[in-house]
Amino acid sequence: MDHFLYKAGILHAEDVALTDIAARVGTPFYVYSTATLTRHFSLFTEALAPLPHLVCFAIKSLSNVAVLKTLGDLGAGMDVVSMGEYLRARAAGVPGERIVFSGVGKTPAEIRTALEGGIRQFNVESEPEMRAISEIALSLGTVAPIAIRVNPDVDAHTHAKIATGKSENKFGIPIAKAIAAYAEAASLPGLKVVGIDVHIGSQLTELAPFEAAFRKVAELTETLRAAGHQITRLDLGGGLGIPYTRSNEAPPLPVEYAAMIKRTLGHLGCEIEIEPGRLISGNSGLLVSEVIYVKNGEGRDFLILDAAMNDLVRPSMYDAHHDIIPVTEAAPGAPTQPFDVVGPVCETGDTFAKQREMPLLASGDLVAFRSAGAYGAVMASEYNSRPLVPEVLVRGDQFAVIRERPTYEEMIARDKLPQWL
């Protein structure tokens, strides 16, 4: 469910017409719905009751501070994978005790910053990282809470670039080596072991891979407890997918996901941490673009938009599908035809859709990319010296620009000439 609906023939974000936002900020732009963000976060917190739990939003999916504050004010924790994301969470007012630091390559500076600023736990990915955290914690006169990320060698049945739980992936410690890793962690004076972490991938559309991984985690929990380790938290990562097309079979609902967690892990008495990103942010955002030209080619026609692969890279990088709809609603029975929907970047890869059936549009018409809230703005770049597009947050009948579009002068001014030029 989202809050992007046609009203009087114009697509709205909640009670704001997208045409009004376009007139104010220009195109392309990202727009997010507060009501949708709130609803999707609440689905997880309601589904996990009455288990002790913390829902940590995966910042990597959408990192604007206004969005983080919206969720943080609802009680969300944050899952971060870099110093920048940690500092964004703190800037949004999220306390350190609700921030989990994940990622395979935490630097000494990142570890130190998190220990000094407050951290719920580090999800440790390797033995060398574990030793580094202990050493830095000791230098600061503190103890670092950790969960060790185990790799359960489970096929998530998702895109190869976003699968993280197989033995060939770079993430986590092989579950067969977990007992030795926990023994070493317990011997390091700068660490306090608090739990187990697992994350098998992103955009999963079935529960079976999750259940296979969680059953392995349950068995490991009991083994570690028998060896004397205090396992009080189970961090289950994120990864639950969303429907990117209206015709797709719907992925499992949060309530179904939570029921499976309770069935496989509820008997252990652990606090459950989950780290959804896409399912909270994905359908909470649109990318709005304007048609520059309608081009008749040899055997196919093109809709050339002012948005490009640098603004939304998922179709180029992952062959991802996004529904593309007109901002002005097409009349019932209006003719359609197949178009290649493309951007202006000087690459054939700058293609959003091939032979997509679309209403007949003209230069100046607006279109919206659905399900663009996750991994849209955060993966954008200034390729072809195109300024980053603005982000807009809507609440009811109000909207605010939460990231301005930089001017060309501001973008170019970041380049510095050496003295010999």
Residue pairs with C-beta under 8 A, 6 or more apart in sequence:
1 36
1 39
1 283
2 33
2 36
2 283
2 284
3 13
3 14
3 33
3 35
3 36
3 39
4 11
4 12
4 13
4 33
4 36
4 286
4 368
4 370
5 11
5 12
6 12
6 329
7 17
9 328
9 329
10 17
10 18
10 19
10 327
10 328
10 329
11 17
11 18
11 325
11 326
11 327
11 328
11 329
11 368
12 18
13 21
13 31
13 32
13 33
13 286
13 394
13 399
14 33
14 34
14 35
14 394
14 395
14 396
14 397
15 396
15 397
16 394
16 397
16 398
16 399
18 31
18 286
18 288
18 327
18 366
18 368
19 327
19 328
19 366
20 399
21 29
21 31
21 288
21 392
21 399
22 29
22 288
22 290
22 327
22 366
24 401
25 390
25 392
25 401
25 405
26 390
26 405
27 288
27 289
27 290
27 306
27 307
27 366
28 287
28 288
28 289
28 290
28 305
28 306
28 307
28 311
28 389
29 287
29 288
29 389
29 390
29 391
29 392
29 405
30 285
30 286
30 287
30 288
30 372
30 373
30 376
30 377
30 389
30 390
30 391
30 392
31 285
31 286
31 288
31 391
31 392
31 393
31 394
31 399
32 62
32 64
32 67
32 281
32 284
32 285
32 373
32 391
32 392
32 393
32 394
33 284
33 285
33 394
34 70
34 393
34 394
34 395
34 396
35 395
35 396
36 283
36 284
37 67
37 70
37 71
37 280
37 281
37 284
38 70
38 74
40 279
40 280
40 281
40 283
40 284
41 55
41 57
41 71
41 74
41 76
41 280
42 74
43 253
43 254
43 255
44 55
44 254
44 258
44 274
44 276
44 279
44 280
45 53
45 55
45 75
46 255
47 254
47 255
47 257
47 258
47 259
48 55
48 258
48 261
48 272
48 274
51 258
51 261
51 262
51 266
51 271
51 272
52 270
52 271
52 272
53 271
53 272
53 273
53 274
54 77
54 98
54 120
54 271
54 272
54 273
54 274
55 75
55 76
55 77
55 274
55 276
56 76
56 77
56 78
56 79
56 98
56 99
56 100
56 273
56 274
56 275
57 68
57 71
57 76
57 77
57 78
57 79
57 275
57 276
57 277
57 280
57 281
58 79
58 238
58 275
58 276
58 277
58 278
59 68
59 78
59 79
59 80
59 81
59 85
59 88
59 89
59 277
60 79
60 81
60 85
60 277
60 375
60 378
61 277
61 278
61 280
61 281
61 282
61 373
61 374
61 375
61 378
62 277
62 281
62 284
62 285
62 373
62 374
62 376
62 377
62 378
63 84
63 85
63 88
63 378
64 377
64 391
64 393
64 402
64 403
65 88
65 91
65 92
65 402
66 92
66 393
66 400
66 402
67 281
67 393
67 402
68 78
68 88
68 89
68 91
68 92
68 94
69 92
69 93
70 393
71 280
72 78
72 89
72 92
72 93
72 94
72 98
73 93
76 94
76 98
77 94
77 98
77 99
77 100
77 120
77 273
78 85
78 89
78 92
78 94
78 98
78 99
78 100
79 99
79 100
79 102
79 238
79 275
79 277
80 86
80 88
80 89
80 99
80 100
80 101
80 102
80 103
81 101
81 102
81 103
82 103
82 110
83 107
83 109
83 110
83 113
86 99
86 101
86 110
86 113
86 114
86 117
87 113
89 99
90 96
90 99
90 117
95 118
96 114
96 117
96 118
96 119
96 120
97 118
97 119
97 120
98 120
99 114
99 118
99 119
99 120
100 119
100 120
100 121
100 122
100 123
100 235
100 273
100 275
101 110
101 114
101 119
101 121
101 122
101 123
102 123
102 125
102 149
102 197
102 199
102 275
103 123
103 125
104 125
104 126
104 129
104 170
104 171
106 122
106 129
106 132
106 133
108 132
108 136
111 122
111 132
111 133
111 136
111 144
112 136
112 140
114 122
115 136
115 137
115 140
115 142
115 144
116 140
119 144
119 145
120 145
121 145
121 146
121 147
121 194
121 195
121 233
121 235
122 133
122 144
122 145
122 146
122 147
123 146
123 147
123 148
123 149
123 197
123 235
124 130
124 133
124 146
124 147
124 148
124 149
124 185
124 197
125 149
125 171
125 172
125 173
126 173
127 173
127 181
127 184
130 146
130 148
130 181
130 184
130 185
130 188
130 191
131 188
133 144
133 146
133 190
133 191
134 144
134 188
134 189
134 190
134 191
135 190
136 144
136 190
137 143
137 144
137 190
137 191
138 189
138 190
142 190
143 189
143 190
143 191
143 192
144 190
144 191
144 192
145 191
145 192
145 194
146 185
146 191
146 192
146 193
146 194
147 193
147 194
147 195
147 196
147 197
147 233
147 235
148 173
148 178
148 181
148 182
148 185
148 193
148 196
148 197
149 171
149 172
149 173
149 197
149 198
149 199
149 235
150 172
150 173
150 174
150 175
150 178
150 196
150 197
150 198
150 216
150 217
150 220
151 165
151 166
151 167
151 169
151 171
151 172
151 173
151 174
151 175
151 198
152 165
152 175
152 198
152 200
152 212
152 213
152 216
152 217
153 165
153 166
153 167
153 174
153 175
154 165
154 166
154 200
154 209
154 212
154 213
154 216
155 163
155 165
155 166
155 209
156 163
156 164
156 165
156 166
156 200
156 201
156 204
156 209
156 239
157 204
157 205
157 206
157 209
158 201
158 202
158 203
158 204
158 205
158 239
158 241
159 202
159 203
159 318
161 317
161 318
162 201
162 202
162 203
162 318
163 169
163 200
163 201
164 171
164 172
164 199
164 200
164 201
164 202
165 171
165 172
165 198
165 199
165 200
165 201
165 209
165 213
167 174
171 199
172 197
172 198
172 199
173 181
175 216
175 220
178 196
178 220
178 224
179 223
179 224
179 227
182 193
182 224
182 227
182 229
183 227
185 191
185 193
186 193
186 228
186 229
193 229
193 230
193 231
194 230
194 231
194 232
194 233
195 231
195 232
195 233
195 234
195 235
195 270
195 271
195 273
196 217
196 220
196 221
196 224
196 231
196 233
196 234
196 235
197 235
197 237
198 213
198 214
198 216
198 217
198 234
198 235
198 236
198 237
199 235
199 236
199 237
199 238
199 239
199 275
200 209
200 210
200 213
200 237
200 239
201 209
201 239
202 238
202 239
202 241
202 277
202 278
203 239
203 241
203 242
203 278
204 210
204 239
204 240
204 241
204 251
205 241
205 249
205 251
205 252
206 251
206 252
207 252
207 256
207 257
207 260
210 236
210 239
210 257
210 260
211 260
211 264
214 236
214 260
214 261
214 264
214 265
215 264
217 234
217 236
217 265
218 264
218 265
218 267
218 268
221 231
221 234
221 265
221 268
221 270
222 268
224 231
225 231
231 268
231 270
232 270
232 271
233 270
233 271
233 272
233 273
234 265
234 268
234 270
234 271
234 272
234 273
235 273
235 274
235 275
236 261
236 265
236 272
236 273
236 274
236 275
237 274
237 275
238 274
238 275
238 276
238 277
238 278
238 279
240 251
240 252
240 254
240 257
240 276
240 278
240 279
241 251
241 278
241 279
242 251
242 278
242 279
242 282
242 283
242 371
242 374
243 249
243 250
243 251
243 371
244 320
244 321
244 322
244 323
244 370
244 371
245 321
245 323
246 323
254 276
254 279
261 272
261 274
265 272
277 374
278 374
278 375
281 373
281 374
282 371
282 372
282 373
282 374
283 370
283 371
283 373
284 373
285 371
285 372
285 373
285 374
285 376
285 377
286 368
286 369
286 370
286 372
286 373
287 307
287 311
287 312
287 322
287 368
287 369
287 372
287 376
287 389
288 327
288 366
288 367
288 368
288 369
289 305
289 306
289 307
289 311
289 366
289 367
289 368
289 369
290 305
290 306
290 364
290 365
290 366
290 367
291 303
291 304
291 305
291 361
291 362
291 363
291 364
291 365
291 366
291 367
292 304
292 305
292 306
292 344
292 363
293 302
293 304
293 363
294 301
294 302
294 303
294 304
294 361
294 362
294 363
295 301
295 302
295 304
297 340
300 338
300 339
300 340
300 355
301 337
301 338
301 339
301 340
302 339
302 340
302 341
302 342
303 339
303 340
303 341
303 342
303 358
303 361
303 367
304 342
304 343
304 344
305 341
305 342
305 343
305 344
305 352
305 367
306 343
306 344
307 343
307 352
307 369
307 389
308 343
308 344
308 345
308 350
308 383
308 384
308 386
309 315
309 316
309 343
309 345
309 347
309 349
309 350
309 351
309 383
310 345
310 380
310 381
310 382
310 383
310 384
310 386
311 343
311 376
311 380
311 386
311 389
312 322
312 352
312 369
312 372
312 376
312 380
313 379
313 380
313 381
314 320
314 322
314 375
314 376
314 379
315 321
315 322
315 351
315 352
315 353
316 349
316 350
316 351
317 379
321 353
322 352
322 353
322 369
322 370
322 371
322 372
323 369
323 370
323 371
324 341
324 352
324 353
324 356
324 358
324 367
324 368
324 369
324 370
325 367
325 368
325 370
326 358
326 359
326 361
326 365
326 366
326 367
326 368
327 365
327 366
327 367
327 368
328 365
328 366
330 336
330 359
334 359
334 360
335 359
335 360
336 357
336 358
336 359
336 360
337 357
337 358
337 360
338 355
338 356
338 357
338 358
339 353
339 355
339 356
339 358
340 351
340 353
340 354
340 355
340 356
341 351
341 352
341 353
341 356
341 358
341 367
342 350
342 351
342 352
343 350
343 351
343 352
344 350
345 383
345 384
345 386
346 384
352 369
361 367
369 376
377 388
377 389
377 391
377 403
380 388
380 389
381 388
382 388
382 411
385 408
385 411
385 412
387 405
387 406
387 407
387 408
387 410
387 411
388 403
388 405
388 406
389 405
390 401
390 403
390 404
390 405
391 401
391 402
391 403
392 399
392 400
392 401
392 402
393 399
393 400
393 402
